[in-house]
Amino acid sequence: MTRGERHPVDPMVEEAASLLYLLGGMGAKHLVLIGGLVPPLLVKEPRESHVGTSDLDICLSVAISQGATAEYYESIEELMTPYFEPTAGTSFRWRKRAGAPGLPILVDFLAPRGESAPRADGTHALSHDVAAHNAGPRLRPFALETQDLIELDALEREVDIELLYKPTPTRATVRFRHSGPLGLLVAKAFALNGRDDDKDGYDVAWFCLNLDRGPEEAVCQIAARPAFNHPLVPEALALLLRAFRGPEYPGPTGYANVRAHTHGENPDLHVRERFDAYQATRLVVDGLIKRIDWDKQANGGRS
């Protein structure tokens, strides 16, 4: 690529980067993109295109959600309100306002579950003054069971985009973080165990089917991630085994169901795609289970 040329940026990545830029220092330092936007960011040359996503999942850091940082930022809610509004009946899901720039997207805010139990609607209580200020009076993230693993496994990325929320055309190089391969698998493992959404099984299987260097190399790379000895990893892998126990289980079936929306109903193809999803995912999950250091796990993940 020569100077002045730019890679095309996926419209949803542009949406995410523009929003994180809008949120200022908090966006780069304390927010991590997770969910369905992530798999294509982890695979350089996929063999099949990813179906994409129409929503953004943003995870707040432990420091923000539990008030462990002394830093005060303009609240997320204050910065977003000109362009987004909360959806009816929720405090963690916000939608693009009519007439706002860009695509009509949804944004879900999530955060690692704290020591106290979530509220009745599953959201984080944010009882600490700093955490409550940085979110805003109405926004409350949905509680995740991932502890600090998402943040520990996060990867940095830079994109050059035209910012959406500027009165005049403005380009910027935006740095943001998204979940790494281990964080993706762990978050999706808990999602598969807690809700009935074909997209969760699809995202896991798509990632395993489209790995750049095959399952064995991927297992080596994921097992070398700094967070691999995190205490949550064995539980998450066990949940993935449950979801991908056989081709007819929720994980592979979710993958084949999502694929059917793109190419139409075909019973024979559905059976084949379920098996392919099962086989590819089990190669990765079984390989990772063999890599668990049980001595470190007994010591809380420490050497």
N, C-alpha and C positions, 0 to 999 in steps of 0.2 A: 504494500500500500504506500502510495506517495503522499508527501505532505499536502494537506488540504483535503484529501479524500476521507470519507467517513464510512464505517460499517453501518448498514441499515439497522435500526433498533426496533425490536418488537414493540408494538404499540402499548402492550401492558407493562413492559419494562419501562417505557417512557412515562406511563402513568405513575408507576411506583417511584421512579427517580424524581419526577416532578413533585410528588407529594412529600417525599423525604427532604427534598431541597426546601420546600415550603416550611417544613418543621424545623429548619435551622440546625443548630449544633446538636440538638437532641436526636435528630434523624440519623446522623452519621455515627453518633456515639452510643446511643441507647436503644435503637430500634433495629430489628432484624426481620427481613422478609422471609416468610415461611410459606408452606402450602403449595398449591398447584402451579404457581409461577416458577417454582424452583427447579423441578426436574430438567427442563431444557437448558437451564443455566449451568447444570453439572455435566452435560454431555456435549462435547464439541461437534461430533459428526454423527448424529443419530441416523439409524437406518429407516426409521419411520418418523413422520412429523408428529409432534405432540398436539393433542386437541386444544390445548390452551386453557385459559380460565377467564371468567368474567368478574372475578373478585380478587382483592388483595388481602392477604393475611399478614398482619404486622405484629410481631412479638416484642413487648416491652422488656427491657433488661430487668434483672433482679434489683439492681440499684435504684431504678426508677419506681418499679411497682411496689417495693417494700420500703421506700424512703431511705435507702442506705447511702444515697448521695446527698451532699449538702447543697448541690447546685439547684438553683431555681431557673426554669426556662419559662418563656411565655407558654401558657397551657396549650396542649394539643388541640383542645376544643376551640380555644380562641382563634388559633391560626386557621383551622379548618372551616369554621362556621360560614365564611363568605361563599364557600364552594360546596360544602357537604352539610347534611343534616342527619340526625339519628333516625333510624327506621322505627316504625311504630312498635312499641312493646319491648324494645331492646335498648341497652345502653352501651353495648360493645360493637354494634353494627351500624355503620354510617353509609349513606348513599349520596351520589353526586346530585347536586341541585339541578333542576331544570334550567337549561341555558348556560350552565358552567362549562368551561372549556374541556375538550377531550371526550372520552367515552363515558357512557352511563354506567359507571362501575359501583360496586359495593366494596367497602373496606371493613374488615373485621379486626378489632384490636384484641390481642390476647396477652397473657402474662403468666409466668410460672406461679403455680399455686403457693401461697405463703403458709405459715404455720397454722393460721386460723382457717376454719372451713369456709368454702365459698358461700356466697349468699344463695338464697333459694333459686334464683335464676341462673346459677352457675358462674356468676361474675365475681371478680376479685373485690374484696371489701375496701382496699386502699385506705386503711384507717390512719396511716401516718400523714401528717400535714404536708410534707414535701411531696409525697407520692400523689396525694389528692390535688395539690396545686398544679403539678405538672400535667396531670390528665385533664383537669377541668371539673366543673360541678356536675355535669351530666354523664361524661364518658367514664365507663367502668369496664376494663378489659375482662374477657372471658378467661377463667382459670384453666391452665394447662397442668398436666401431671409431669411435665418434663424437667422440673427443677431448673438448674442453670445449664443443662447440657446444650440447649440450642445456642446459647451465647458462646459457650466454650468451643463449639464446632463451627462457628460462623466463618464465612469466607468474605473477603472484600472484593469489590468489583467497581470499575469506573466505566461510565458511559457518557458520550457526548450527545446532548439532546437540545432541542428547543424547548424551553421551559413553558409549561402550560399556564401557570398562574402569574403571568406578567402582563401589564397593560400594553407593552410594545414587544415585538419579536426579540427574544433574548436567548442566546445559546449559552450553555455552561457545561463544564465537565463535572459530573456528579459522582461522588464516591458514596457507595452504600454497602451494607452487609446483607448477606442472605445465608440461610442455613446450608451447612455442608452436607455431604452424603450421609454421615451418621445421624446428624440432626434430622434430615429428611425421613430416614427410616424409623427413627424413634418416634417422632411426632405422628407419622402416619400409622405406626403400630398402635398407639393409644387411640387415635381416631377410629381405626377399624374396630377396636374393642368397645367404643362408646357410642357409635352411631351407625346407621345403615345408609351409606353413601357410596355408590359404585365408584365414584371418582377417587376415593382413597385407595382401593385396590388397583385401579388403573394406574395411578401415579407411581406406586411401588413397582408394579410389574413393568411398566414402560421404562422406568429407570434401569431395572435389571436386564431387560431385553436389549437395551440400546447402549450398554456400557462401551466406552471407547476401546478398551483393551481386553474385554472378556471378563467372565466372572472371577477367575483365579487372581488376575492382577487387581481387580476391584477389591476383592477380599483383602489382599495384602495392603492396599492403599487405605481402606477404611479402618482396618485393624491398627494401622500406624497413626491414626488421628489422635490428637492429644486427649480427647474425651472418651476414648474407647473403653478405658477401665472404669468409667463412671458407674456407680452402683445401679443406675436404671437400665443399663444396656442388657443384662441377662433377661430382665423382665420384658423389655421391649421385643427382644428376639423371640422369646417364648410366645408373645402375643402374635407376632408375625407367623410363627409356625402354626398357631391355631387358625389364623385366617387363610393360610396357604397349605392346609393339611393335605388337600387333594385337589384335583382340577375342578371339582364341583363345589368347592368351598367359596366363601364370600370374596376373597382376594382375587383369584383367577376369574371368577364369574363377573366381578365388577369390571375387570379389564375387558373381557369379551363383550359385556353389555355396552360399555362406552364405545368400543370399536364398532359395534353394530349400528350405532347412531350415525357413523360416518360412511359406512359402505352398504347399509341396508341389512335386513334379516337374511341370514343364510345358515341354517342349522348345522351343516357340516363344517363350515368355517368357524362357527361359534365354538364347536367342540374342539377344533384344532387350536384356536386361539386360547381357550381356557387351559389346554394342556401346555402350550408354549409358555404361558404366563406362570403356571405352576412350576414347570421345570426350571426356568431361568431364575425365578425368585428363590426357589429352594437351594439352588447351587450357591447363591450368595449367602442366604441366611444360615444354611448348614455349615458353610465354610467359616462364617463369622463365629458361630457357636464353638467351633473347634479351636478358635483363636483366643477364647476367653481365658484370662489368667485368674484362676480361681483363688490363688493365694492373695493377689491384689484385691480381689472382690471381698475376701474375708477381712481385709484390712481397710475396708471402706473405699476401695479404688486407689489407694496410695501404694507407692512402692515400698 
